[in-house]
Amino acid sequence: MATISSLGVGSGLDLTGLLDQLESAERLKLTPITSQQSAIESRISAFGRLQGYLTSLQGTVEKLATAATYQGQTSRISGSGVGVAVTSSAVPGSYQVQATQLAQAHSLASAGVADKTAALGTGTLTIASGEETLTIEVSAGSNSLEGIRDAINAEKGGVTASIVNDGSGTPWRLALTSKATGTEAAMTVSFDDGGSGGDQLNALLNPYDAATNSNGYKETAAAKDAQLTVNGLAITSQSNTVEGALQGVTLTLSATGDAQTLTVERDTASIKSAITSFVSAFNALDSTADSLTSYDADSGTAGTLLGDSTLRGVQGRLRQAITGGLDEGTYRYLSDLGISLQLDGTLKVDDSKLGKALEGDLADVQALFVGTADKPGLAATLSDTLDDILDEEGAISTAIEGLESRSEALDERYSRMESSIAVTIERYRVQFSTLDTLIAQMNSTSTYLTQQFDALSAMLGDS
């Protein structure tokens, strides 16, 4: 039997077009599956959005549930030259601060020598600073000015050594500086040649004395303590960083000058910001939930999660936690602070009422949100609720996992359906090919018979 290489060639029929139409009709069976897949992906995306807003809300709630949020202090100072840092233990108030002297590190310098690399003698160098004493053996091979400098710095103690050039005929001088400021870090330096004849070092590394040691080292900067007054009370500090002069306050002195006014007050602005951030995050979540469950009667358009039980459950748990109250306390409900739940499900802040509460005893505000040792507050309870909702096995994750499982099942169903369609189309192709061949044969037979009848008719007509 002859074979047909292209459908329709043998029969003259548009079998290829017909096969394409049949395949298109068969592939319509995939439309319900793709529609379901699209709907599921939309729901997964919607729960992802919801999860993001819940996470943002959780961050604001955790801050409200932290006691440190209500214990912050802020400060300001009227002038310059005094930096201020405060902790929660600082006592609110106004203080007069005046720095009259800055702490200074002690510095010494030796007389000059002509060659900083020349050997100067041997012996024992002793440097005392504060409670530390460095003992350095100056031996041959490392007894130049450079060698002594390196030996001192290698000790990594409370003293640093350097070599300076003063531009004179004997320019090289050994300079010593205490790392710490204040009189307690003042240095005492002495050198003992041990009878080795190190006269040059004996002169350089022992104190200057006009009568007995004119080449001795001299003080180039005196050790000084910081001096200041706080509300008229004289205070001395070894460092320019002054701690303890005021409870919970660290003063950093950088310049002396006139008295300045330091104001320490409760950081109510940060507390209010934390509360308003929580309200904004809750309202953003509520707005998103509304859009996901909305229905437009005019257009017949429904939100992606309209009627979803998981979302309704989440909304119910959050509203229950927010509207719940404490058994006792100055503030028992959010509304006591001026934070009320509106009919549309959003929260609204009464700035005047909240401001008045923040001007009062912040321990009462803290008790409402954080709670006490016996019972958690509203923010602590809401934080636990959100942790449960957002847990790996919580409502949102469980809903997403369920949808993903359904999507995977639809993917498998789609693959099976495509395989079935392919088999059906191939069967049609074979049938059409057989039909094409059969019609071609019938056409060939018809042509042959026509030719034979024509020939016979011609023969009979001639006779």
C-alpha positions as CSV (number, residue, x, y, z in Angstrom):
1,M,0.0,0.0,0.0
2,A,1.4,3.4,-0.9
3,T,2.3,5.8,1.9
4,I,1.4,9.4,2.2
5,S,4.2,11.7,3.4
6,S,2.0,14.7,4.0
7,L,-1.6,14.6,5.2
8,G,-4.1,15.7,2.5
9,V,-1.8,15.1,-0.5
10,G,-3.5,11.8,-1.4
11,S,-7.1,12.9,-0.8
12,G,-6.9,16.6,-1.6
13,L,-8.6,17.3,1.8
14,D,-7.3,19.8,4.4
15,L,-6.5,17.0,6.9
16,T,-3.7,18.9,8.5
17,G,-6.0,21.8,9.3
18,L,-8.6,19.4,10.6
19,L,-6.1,17.7,12.8
20,D,-5.0,21.1,14.2
21,Q,-8.6,22.0,15.0
22,L,-9.0,18.6,16.8
23,E,-5.8,19.2,18.8
24,S,-7.0,22.7,19.8
25,A,-10.3,21.2,20.9
26,E,-8.6,18.5,22.9
27,R,-6.3,21.1,24.6
28,L,-9.4,22.9,25.9
29,K,-9.4,20.1,28.4
30,L,-6.3,21.8,30.0
31,T,-8.1,25.1,30.5
32,P,-9.8,24.2,33.8
33,I,-6.5,22.9,35.2
34,T,-4.6,26.1,34.2
35,S,-7.4,28.2,35.6
36,Q,-7.2,26.3,38.9
37,Q,-3.4,26.7,38.9
38,S,-3.7,30.4,38.3
39,A,-6.2,30.8,41.1
40,I,-4.0,28.8,43.5
41,E,-0.9,30.9,42.6
42,S,-2.9,34.0,43.3
43,R,-3.9,32.7,46.7
44,I,-0.3,31.7,47.5
45,S,0.8,35.2,46.5
46,A,-2.0,36.7,48.6
47,F,-0.9,34.7,51.7
48,G,2.7,35.8,51.0
49,R,1.6,39.5,51.1
50,L,-0.4,38.8,54.3
51,Q,2.6,37.2,55.8
52,G,4.8,40.2,55.0
53,Y,2.4,42.6,56.7
54,L,2.1,40.3,59.7
55,T,5.9,40.2,60.0
56,S,6.0,44.0,59.9
57,L,3.4,44.2,62.6
58,Q,5.3,41.7,64.7
59,G,8.4,43.9,64.7
60,T,6.4,46.9,66.1
61,V,4.7,44.7,68.7
62,E,8.0,43.2,69.9
63,K,9.3,46.7,70.5
64,L,6.2,47.6,72.6
65,A,6.6,44.3,74.5
66,T,10.2,45.3,75.5
67,A,10.6,47.0,78.9
68,A,13.6,49.0,77.7
69,T,11.3,50.9,75.3
70,Y,9.8,52.7,78.2
71,Q,13.0,53.4,80.1
72,G,14.8,55.5,77.5
73,Q,16.2,58.9,78.4
74,T,17.2,61.8,76.1
75,S,19.5,64.7,76.7
76,R,20.5,68.1,75.3
77,I,23.2,70.6,76.3
78,S,23.1,74.3,75.6
79,G,26.7,74.8,74.3
80,S,29.6,73.0,72.8
81,G,32.7,71.3,74.2
82,V,30.9,68.8,76.4
83,G,29.3,65.7,74.8
84,V,26.6,63.8,76.7
85,A,25.4,60.2,76.7
86,V,22.6,58.9,79.0
87,T,21.3,55.6,80.0
88,S,17.9,54.5,81.4
89,S,19.2,55.1,85.0
90,A,19.7,58.8,84.4
91,V,17.6,61.1,86.6
92,P,15.5,63.6,84.6
93,G,16.4,67.2,85.5
94,S,18.4,70.3,84.6
95,Y,22.1,70.6,85.5
96,Q,24.8,73.3,85.1
97,V,28.0,71.8,83.7
98,Q,31.3,73.8,83.3
99,A,34.6,72.3,82.2
100,T,37.5,74.3,83.6
101,Q,40.4,72.1,82.6
102,L,40.9,69.1,80.3
103,A,42.7,66.0,81.2
104,Q,46.2,65.8,79.6
105,A,48.7,63.0,79.1
106,H,52.2,63.3,80.6
107,S,55.0,63.8,78.0
108,L,58.8,63.8,78.5
109,A,61.7,64.4,76.1
110,S,65.4,63.7,76.3
111,A,68.2,66.0,75.2
112,G,69.3,65.7,71.6
113,V,72.0,63.4,70.1
114,A,73.7,63.8,66.7
115,D,73.1,60.2,65.5
116,K,69.9,58.3,66.4
117,T,71.6,55.0,65.4
118,A,74.8,55.4,67.4
119,A,75.4,53.2,70.5
120,L,74.9,55.1,73.7
121,G,75.8,52.7,76.4
122,T,74.2,49.8,78.4
123,G,72.2,49.5,81.6
124,T,68.7,49.2,83.0
125,L,65.9,51.7,82.0
126,T,62.9,51.9,84.4
127,I,59.7,53.7,83.5
128,A,56.9,53.9,86.1
129,S,53.4,55.1,85.0
130,G,50.4,54.7,87.2
131,E,50.5,51.2,88.8
132,E,52.7,49.9,86.0
133,T,56.5,49.7,86.0
134,L,58.5,48.8,82.8
135,T,62.0,47.5,83.3
136,I,64.0,47.4,80.1
137,E,67.5,46.0,79.7
138,V,69.5,48.2,77.3
139,S,72.2,46.0,75.9
140,A,74.8,46.2,73.1
141,G,73.3,46.0,69.6
142,S,70.1,47.7,70.7
143,N,71.3,50.6,72.7
144,S,70.9,53.4,70.1
145,L,68.1,55.9,70.4
146,E,66.1,53.9,67.8
147,G,66.8,50.6,69.7
148,I,65.6,52.1,73.0
149,R,62.5,53.4,71.3
150,D,61.7,50.0,69.8
151,A,62.4,48.2,73.1
152,I,60.0,50.5,75.0
153,N,57.2,50.1,72.4
154,A,57.7,46.3,72.3
155,E,56.6,46.2,76.0
156,K,53.1,47.4,74.8
157,G,52.7,49.0,78.2
158,G,51.1,52.3,79.2
159,V,53.9,54.4,77.6
160,T,54.7,55.1,74.0
161,A,58.1,56.2,72.6
162,S,59.0,58.1,69.5
163,I,61.9,60.0,68.1
164,V,61.6,63.6,67.1
165,N,63.9,65.9,65.1
166,D,64.1,69.5,66.6
167,G,66.3,70.7,63.7
168,S,69.3,71.6,65.9
169,G,72.9,70.4,65.6
170,T,72.0,67.4,67.8
171,P,68.4,67.0,66.6
172,W,67.4,63.5,67.6
173,R,65.4,63.3,70.9
174,L,63.6,60.4,72.5
175,A,60.0,61.5,73.4
176,L,57.9,59.5,75.9
177,T,54.1,59.9,76.3
178,S,51.8,58.1,78.7
179,K,48.8,56.5,77.0
180,A,46.4,57.5,79.7
181,T,45.6,61.0,80.8
182,G,45.6,62.4,84.3
183,T,48.0,62.8,87.2
184,E,47.8,59.1,88.2
185,A,49.4,58.2,84.8
186,A,52.4,60.6,85.3
187,M,55.7,59.0,84.4
188,T,58.9,58.6,86.3
189,V,62.0,57.6,84.3
190,S,65.4,56.6,85.5
191,F,68.5,54.8,84.1
192,D,71.2,52.9,85.9
193,D,74.3,51.9,83.9
194,G,75.2,49.4,86.6
195,G,78.8,50.7,86.6
196,S,79.2,49.9,82.9
197,G,80.2,53.5,82.1
198,G,77.1,54.4,80.2
199,D,77.5,58.1,81.1
200,Q,75.6,59.3,78.0
201,L,72.5,57.3,78.8
202,N,72.8,58.2,82.5
203,A,72.5,61.9,81.4
204,L,69.8,61.4,78.7
205,L,67.5,59.1,80.7
206,N,67.6,60.7,84.1
207,P,65.8,63.9,85.1
208,Y,67.2,67.3,84.2
209,D,69.0,69.2,86.9
210,A,70.7,72.5,86.2
211,A,73.5,71.8,88.6
212,T,74.1,68.0,88.2
213,N,72.5,66.9,84.9
214,S,72.0,69.6,82.3
215,N,71.5,67.0,79.6
216,G,68.6,65.2,81.5
217,Y,65.1,64.7,80.1
218,K,62.6,67.5,80.6
219,E,58.8,67.5,80.9
220,T,57.2,68.8,77.7
221,A,53.6,68.3,78.8
222,A,52.4,68.0,82.4
223,A,50.0,65.3,83.4
224,K,46.6,67.0,84.2
225,D,43.3,65.8,85.5
226,A,40.0,67.0,84.0
227,Q,38.3,69.6,86.2
228,L,34.7,70.5,86.0
229,T,31.8,71.6,88.1
230,V,28.3,70.1,88.1
231,N,25.7,72.4,89.7
232,G,28.6,74.2,91.4
233,L,30.2,71.0,92.8
234,A,33.9,70.6,91.9
235,I,34.7,67.3,90.2
236,T,38.1,65.9,89.2
237,S,38.6,63.1,86.6
238,Q,41.6,61.3,85.3
239,S,40.0,61.2,81.9
240,N,38.1,63.6,79.7
241,T,35.4,60.9,79.7
242,V,33.6,61.5,83.0
243,E,31.4,58.8,84.4
244,G,29.5,58.9,87.7
245,A,29.4,62.7,88.1
246,L,25.7,62.3,87.3
247,Q,23.8,59.0,87.7
248,G,23.5,57.4,84.3
249,V,25.2,60.2,82.5
250,T,28.6,60.1,80.7
251,L,30.2,63.5,80.0
252,T,32.9,63.8,77.3
253,L,35.0,67.0,77.6
254,S,36.6,68.5,74.5
255,A,37.0,72.1,75.5
256,T,36.8,74.4,78.5
257,G,34.4,77.3,78.6
258,D,31.4,78.8,80.3
259,A,28.8,76.9,82.2
260,Q,26.3,75.0,80.1
261,T,22.8,73.8,80.8
262,L,22.4,70.0,80.5
263,T,18.8,68.8,80.3
264,V,17.9,65.1,80.9
265,E,14.3,64.0,80.2
266,R,12.3,60.9,79.5
267,D,12.4,59.9,75.8
268,T,8.6,60.0,75.3
269,A,9.0,60.8,71.6
270,S,10.5,57.3,71.0
271,I,7.7,55.7,73.0
272,K,5.1,57.6,71.0
273,S,6.9,56.6,67.8
274,A,6.8,53.0,68.8
275,I,3.1,53.2,69.5
276,T,2.2,55.0,66.2
277,S,4.4,52.6,64.2
278,F,2.4,49.7,65.7
279,V,-0.9,51.4,64.8
280,S,0.3,52.1,61.2
281,A,1.4,48.5,60.8
282,F,-1.9,47.2,62.1
283,N,-3.9,49.4,59.8
284,A,-1.7,48.5,56.8
285,L,-2.4,44.8,57.6
286,D,-6.1,45.5,58.0
287,S,-6.2,47.4,54.7
288,T,-4.5,44.5,52.9
289,A,-6.9,42.0,54.4
290,D,-9.9,44.1,53.3
291,S,-8.6,44.2,49.7
292,L,-8.1,40.4,49.7
293,T,-11.6,39.7,51.0
294,S,-13.5,42.5,49.1
295,Y,-16.3,42.0,46.6
296,D,-17.3,44.6,43.9
297,A,-21.0,43.9,43.1
298,D,-20.9,46.2,40.1
299,S,-18.1,44.4,38.4
300,G,-18.6,41.0,40.1
301,T,-14.9,41.1,41.1
302,A,-14.0,39.2,44.3
303,G,-10.9,39.5,46.4
304,T,-8.4,36.6,46.2
305,L,-9.1,35.4,49.7
306,L,-12.8,36.2,49.9
307,G,-14.4,33.7,52.3
308,D,-11.1,32.2,53.3
309,S,-11.3,30.6,56.8
310,T,-7.6,31.0,57.5
311,L,-7.7,34.8,57.0
312,R,-10.9,35.1,59.0
313,G,-9.3,33.2,61.8
314,V,-6.1,35.4,61.8
315,Q,-8.2,38.5,61.9
316,G,-10.3,37.2,64.7
317,R,-7.3,36.3,66.8
318,L,-5.6,39.7,66.3
319,R,-8.8,41.6,67.2
320,Q,-9.3,39.5,70.3
321,A,-5.8,40.2,71.4
322,I,-6.1,43.9,70.7
323,T,-9.4,44.4,72.4
324,G,-8.5,42.3,75.4
325,G,-7.6,44.0,78.7
326,L,-5.8,43.6,82.0
327,D,-7.5,42.8,85.2
328,E,-6.0,45.7,87.0
329,G,-3.8,48.8,86.5
330,T,-4.0,52.5,85.7
331,Y,-4.4,51.5,82.0
332,R,-6.3,48.3,81.3
333,Y,-7.2,48.7,77.7
334,L,-5.7,50.3,74.6
335,S,-8.6,52.8,74.6
336,D,-7.4,54.1,78.0
337,L,-4.3,55.4,76.2
338,G,-6.4,56.9,73.3
339,I,-6.0,54.0,70.9
340,S,-9.4,52.8,69.8
341,L,-10.7,50.2,67.3
342,Q,-12.9,51.8,64.7
343,L,-16.0,50.3,63.0
344,D,-14.0,49.7,59.8
345,G,-11.5,47.6,61.8
346,T,-8.6,50.1,61.9
347,L,-7.0,51.7,65.0
348,K,-7.1,55.4,65.6
349,V,-4.9,57.4,68.0
350,D,-6.1,60.3,70.1
351,D,-2.9,62.3,70.3
352,S,-4.0,64.4,73.2
353,K,-5.0,61.5,75.3
354,L,-1.9,59.5,74.5
355,G,0.3,62.6,75.1
356,K,-1.2,63.1,78.5
357,A,-0.6,59.4,79.4
358,L,3.1,59.7,78.3
359,E,3.6,62.7,80.5
360,G,2.4,60.7,83.5
361,D,4.0,57.6,85.1
362,L,5.5,55.6,82.3
363,A,5.6,52.5,84.5
364,D,1.8,52.4,84.1
365,V,2.1,52.6,80.3
366,Q,4.8,49.8,80.4
367,A,2.5,47.7,82.5
368,L,-0.3,47.8,79.9
369,F,2.0,46.7,77.0
370,V,4.7,44.6,78.7
371,G,2.7,43.4,81.7
372,T,3.9,42.3,85.1
373,A,5.7,39.3,86.5
374,D,2.2,37.7,87.1
375,K,0.5,38.5,83.8
376,P,1.7,39.5,80.3
377,G,0.6,42.8,78.9
378,L,-1.3,43.5,75.7
379,A,1.8,43.7,73.5
380,A,3.3,40.6,75.0
381,T,0.1,38.7,74.4
382,L,-0.2,40.0,70.9
383,S,3.4,39.1,70.2
384,D,2.8,35.5,71.3
385,T,-0.3,35.4,69.0
386,L,1.7,36.6,66.1
387,D,4.6,34.2,66.8
388,D,2.0,31.4,66.7
389,I,0.4,32.6,63.5
390,L,3.8,33.1,61.7
391,D,5.3,29.9,63.1
392,E,6.5,27.3,60.6
393,E,3.5,25.2,61.6
394,G,1.2,28.2,62.0
395,A,-1.9,29.1,60.2
396,I,-0.3,31.0,57.3
397,S,2.5,28.5,56.6
398,T,0.0,25.6,56.8
399,A,-2.3,27.4,54.3
400,I,0.5,28.1,51.9
401,E,1.8,24.5,52.2
402,G,-1.7,23.2,51.5
403,L,-2.0,25.3,48.4
404,E,1.4,24.3,47.2
405,S,0.5,20.6,47.5
406,R,-2.7,21.3,45.4
407,S,-0.6,23.1,42.8
408,E,1.8,20.2,42.6
409,A,-1.1,17.8,42.2
410,L,-2.5,20.0,39.4
411,D,0.9,20.0,37.7
412,E,0.9,16.2,37.7
413,R,-2.7,16.2,36.4
414,Y,-1.7,18.6,33.6
415,S,1.2,16.4,32.6
416,R,-1.1,13.4,32.5
417,M,-3.7,15.2,30.4
418,E,-1.1,16.5,28.0
419,S,0.2,12.9,27.5
420,S,-3.4,11.7,26.9
421,I,-4.0,14.5,24.4
422,A,-0.8,13.6,22.6
423,V,-1.9,10.0,22.3
424,T,-5.4,11.0,21.0
425,I,-3.9,13.3,18.4
426,E,-1.4,10.7,17.3
427,R,-4.3,8.2,16.9
428,Y,-6.2,10.8,14.8
429,R,-3.0,11.3,12.7
430,V,-2.8,7.6,12.0
431,Q,-6.5,7.4,11.1
432,F,-6.2,10.4,8.8
433,S,-3.2,9.0,7.2
434,T,-5.0,5.8,6.5
435,L,-8.0,7.7,5.2
436,D,-5.7,9.8,3.0
437,T,-4.1,6.7,1.6
438,L,-7.5,4.9,1.0
439,I,-9.0,8.0,-0.8
440,A,-5.8,8.2,-2.9
441,Q,-6.2,4.6,-3.9
442,M,-9.9,5.0,-4.6
443,N,-9.1,8.1,-6.7
444,S,-6.4,6.1,-8.5
445,T,-8.9,3.3,-9.2
446,S,-11.5,5.7,-10.3
447,T,-9.1,7.3,-12.7
448,Y,-8.1,3.9,-14.1
449,L,-11.7,2.8,-14.6
450,T,-12.6,6.0,-16.3
451,Q,-9.7,5.6,-18.6
452,Q,-10.7,2.0,-19.4
453,F,-14.4,3.0,-20.0
454,D,-13.3,5.8,-22.2
455,A,-11.0,3.5,-24.2
456,L,-13.8,0.8,-24.5
457,S,-16.3,3.5,-25.6
458,A,-13.9,4.6,-28.2
459,M,-13.4,1.1,-29.6
460,L,-17.1,0.5,-29.8
461,G,-17.7,3.8,-31.5
462,D,-15.0,3.1,-34.2
463,S,-16.6,-0.3,-35.1
